Amino acid sequence: MITQWFFRHGDRRSLIAIIILVAVACLVPVLNLLVPDTSPFHVPTYLVSLLGKYLTYALLAVALDLVWGFCGILSLGHGAFFALGGYAMGMYLMRQIGPRGVYADPVLPDFMVFLNWKELPWFWYGFDNFWFAALMVVLVPGVLAFGFGWLAFRSRVTGVYLSIITQALTYALLLAFFRNDMGFGGNNGLTDFKDILGFNVQAGTTRSALFAATALFLALAVLVSSFIIRSKLGKVLVGVRDAESRMRFLGYRVDRYKLFVWTVSAMMAGIAGALYVPQVGIINPSEFEPANSIEAVIWVAVGGRGTIIGPIIGAILVNFGKTYFTAAFPEIWLFALGALFILVTLFLPKGILGLYGSWQARRASHAAQKDDEVLPPVVKQSSKRLAEPEPQAAE
Amino acid sequence: MKAKDTLLYLDGVSVSFDGFRAINNLSLVLQSGEMRAIIGPNGAGKTTMMDIITGKTKPDSGDVYFNGTVDLTGHDEADIAMLGIGRKFQKPTVFESHTVEDNLVLALSGPRSALSALFHRQSRDETDRIHEILYTIRLFEKRHWLAASLSHGQKQWLEIGMLLAQDPKLLLVDEPVAGMTDAETAETAKLLRDIARTRSVIVVEHDMHFVRELGVKVTCLHEGSVLAEGSLDHVSNDPRVIEVYLGR
């Protein structure tokens, strides 16, 4: 049924991406767990976690592109929602440690015992239950985004001003989470996790399962994004991006549309953060660092904003580059990142996918010239192509 | 005149920006079904008047009533659009990265809530209406083109088509023939006259030739208030209008 929907709406690229992600979710664990170490096809466990981390970044990038690429809201603070989702998951993982902590307190996490706290703060209640924590993973970023968006969009804060206050938001949270008396482990954050749902987080099988879960959630995010973008609501969002006041004079309450997509995006980012934490084994306030959010913007720009799968490609490529460069030439990584952003802005304004798209268009117009016909300007690549036969140039 | 029997009623409206009085005690009445041309030199307050009617700018004082009873100063742009006032901008403003057809889909009257848009499916009836408008504005052949690739004149027409799709009671049209060829201008005049058969229209225009072609009552604005009103011949023979246009 889903396949049918995709074909009717002609979003072939998203369908391919989903198929690849589901295949990867199955294949990587098999190559890790069932293929012996000696085989060249064996995927070592450290690599499974590394790839899993990349995919959580990709999920964050998809979330960011939903607001930036399709609705024109440049968020420089999406890392905040990512980190909040991560903290919610981290709190669950902390409470799973139980009496196995250094101070062996059955309820209080180590850092609270260290700070001489006698009882659990109220906002830690419920986090011993996985489903409660899972709910908080989406609810906390969602509620924060809703409140923030409600105030910002209703007062018509747009453009660079909005970007600056999103940056301020993540910076404020960074400072708050650094404080010990906030009750989130201060500077050190939350770490030394033992179990997730009763499975050892260090075990190869758990790592494979977390990887598979990340790939499947990413596939789900592609599905949701595709559904939103292909709907009339998605068209309104693109209209807001291109001519916001026109949309208002057509009778649309632009602030509500923005609020919807902004909140959905923050929830997605929260899920990304929750999947990130058990795979890297730590969450601390540095995840709120404004630079992290800006890096996420670069992933989206490199991959191609305003496309659903561009951000995934961008996030994976840039982070692969980061892993390589920070190991091989640690001192030049930041220069490489800066240069990448400048080059992409100058030469690939639509990112890697945009380059591919214009290459395809050029090929199509070459073919048309051969037939000595005039081709109508290229209609958006994927829209409607499969829904009905494309009107031919002769029309 | 009572506000009750009118479609649009502006009385004693004033607004200033940073001490500059853009609109100064302006009064204007439009009957249901009427088409009116508004002329006036640059800075006369034409666009600001449209901003006030469509809710973009709130007046400092004065009354603005739509349909006799609705106080427009208490509503925002989206509300006013849903009440039935459509607006075409001076610079053609269409959604460039949407196709011609999608531009009309977005403009088509109907529910505007986010939830209904998320699960919207286009009905047969809506498709028919869109096709009808595409024929009217002569863009049927180009319905799958991106709006960005249309010519300037075609964009103007698409925007007029979007107004038609909105199905408003009152259309505010700001300089519809700017940058059009003579043939396109004549076509646009014809199109607007067609539209005015079933709706009220206010046209702001500099092009006297075009205003003559419309053949409707003319209001001349100057420094934010009405200078003269009547037929084009009457207005253009008014010594004060001549002075405003030629004197300075």
HADDOCK unambig.tbl for C-alpha pairs under 7 A between the chains (distance, minus, plus):
assign (segid A and resid 228 and name CA) (segid B and resid 118 and name CA) 6.69 0.50 0.50
assign (segid A and resid 231 and name CA) (segid B and resid 117 and name CA) 6.98 0.50 0.50
assign (segid A and resid 231 and name CA) (segid B and resid 118 and name CA) 5.51 0.50 0.50
assign (segid A and resid 231 and name CA) (segid B and resid 119 and name CA) 6.85 0.50 0.50
assign (segid A and resid 231 and name CA) (segid B and resid 120 and name CA) 6.95 0.50 0.50
assign (segid A and resid 232 and name CA) (segid B and resid 117 and name CA) 5.08 0.50 0.50
assign (segid A and resid 232 and name CA) (segid B and resid 118 and name CA) 5.96 0.50 0.50
assign (segid A and resid 232 and name CA) (segid B and resid 120 and name CA) 6.21 0.50 0.50
assign (segid A and resid 233 and name CA) (segid B and resid 114 and name CA) 6.36 0.50 0.50
assign (segid A and resid 233 and name CA) (segid B and resid 117 and name CA) 4.69 0.50 0.50
assign (segid A and resid 233 and name CA) (segid B and resid 118 and name CA) 4.87 0.50 0.50
assign (segid A and resid 236 and name CA) (segid B and resid 106 and name CA) 6.92 0.50 0.50
assign (segid A and resid 239 and name CA) (segid B and resid 95 and name CA) 5.64 0.50 0.50
assign (segid A and resid 242 and name CA) (segid B and resid 95 and name CA) 6.04 0.50 0.50
assign (segid A and resid 242 and name CA) (segid B and resid 96 and name CA) 6.98 0.50 0.50
assign (segid A and resid 243 and name CA) (segid B and resid 95 and name CA) 6.46 0.50 0.50
assign (segid A and resid 246 and name CA) (segid B and resid 93 and name CA) 6.83 0.50 0.50
assign (segid A and resid 248 and name CA) (segid B and resid 77 and name CA) 5.88 0.50 0.50
assign (segid A and resid 248 and name CA) (segid B and resid 78 and name CA) 5.20 0.50 0.50
assign (segid A and resid 249 and name CA) (segid B and resid 77 and name CA) 5.67 0.50 0.50
assign (segid A and resid 249 and name CA) (segid B and resid 78 and name CA) 5.90 0.50 0.50
assign (segid A and resid 249 and name CA) (segid B and resid 81 and name CA) 5.62 0.50 0.50
assign (segid A and resid 249 and name CA) (segid B and resid 86 and name CA) 6.92 0.50 0.50
assign (segid A and resid 249 and name CA) (segid B and resid 87 and name CA) 6.74 0.50 0.50
assign (segid A and resid 250 and name CA) (segid B and resid 78 and name CA) 6.82 0.50 0.50
assign (segid A and resid 250 and name CA) (segid B and resid 81 and name CA) 5.83 0.50 0.50
assign (segid A and resid 250 and name CA) (segid B and resid 107 and name CA) 6.02 0.50 0.50
assign (segid A and resid 251 and name CA) (segid B and resid 77 and name CA) 6.87 0.50 0.50
assign (segid A and resid 251 and name CA) (segid B and resid 78 and name CA) 3.87 0.50 0.50
assign (segid A and resid 251 and name CA) (segid B and resid 79 and name CA) 6.36 0.50 0.50
assign (segid A and resid 251 and name CA) (segid B and resid 81 and name CA) 4.67 0.50 0.50
assign (segid A and resid 251 and name CA) (segid B and resid 82 and name CA) 5.37 0.50 0.50
assign (segid A and resid 251 and name CA) (segid B and resid 112 and name CA) 6.88 0.50 0.50
assign (segid A and resid 252 and name CA) (segid B and resid 78 and name CA) 5.50 0.50 0.50
assign (segid A and resid 252 and name CA) (segid B and resid 112 and name CA) 5.62 0.50 0.50
assign (segid A and resid 253 and name CA) (segid B and resid 78 and name CA) 5.85 0.50 0.50
assign (segid A and resid 256 and name CA) (segid B and resid 114 and name CA) 6.89 0.50 0.50
assign (segid A and resid 257 and name CA) (segid B and resid 114 and name CA) 5.73 0.50 0.50
assign (segid A and resid 377 and name CA) (segid B and resid 145 and name CA) 6.53 0.50 0.50
assign (segid A and resid 377 and name CA) (segid B and resid 149 and name CA) 6.71 0.50 0.50
assign (segid A and resid 379 and name CA) (segid B and resid 144 and name CA) 6.57 0.50 0.50
assign (segid A and resid 379 and name CA) (segid B and resid 145 and name CA) 5.70 0.50 0.50
assign (segid A and resid 379 and name CA) (segid B and resid 146 and name CA) 5.85 0.50 0.50
